[in-house]
Amino acid sequence: MDKIIFLDGSEYPCAFCGLATVGLLYVTLTGLSFVEAASIFGDEKKTAKIRYVAANGDETVFEHYTKFEYLVNETGGQRAALRQKYASEV
């Protein structure tokens, strides 16, 4: 299965990871409660660098996605939307 590795080295199984044209990064983690996922995605120190590692070993790195927009409880896990901070928020 695919996985997400955050800046602090913590790893979680990932059902989906994708970047939308509007600049939002969507990540669906499996095996976590809503509260656990909210705590993870709300931590800017974790999300400053996110490594997505596909099951085949391909890796994509997303940096500076520290602004936690929202979290949705889905059948496949907890889906979060993250974005980079706007210039006025830095």
C-alpha angles and dihedrals in degrees: 000000000000118000142198122223116196127207092265090057097253114144130206134178110258125208094182140007123174143148117228123215089246090064100258119135112214118202126177115196122192131212096032134109121240091253093050091050092048090052092050097046093042092059108093091193090062098043098045086095123019122184117199111200116190121214089255091057098256111142133204123186124210117191133193096014091141102134108095108210105175147324128224127195106227133176090253096047142286114326118203130189117213132177140182116262118263117243090256091056098052 
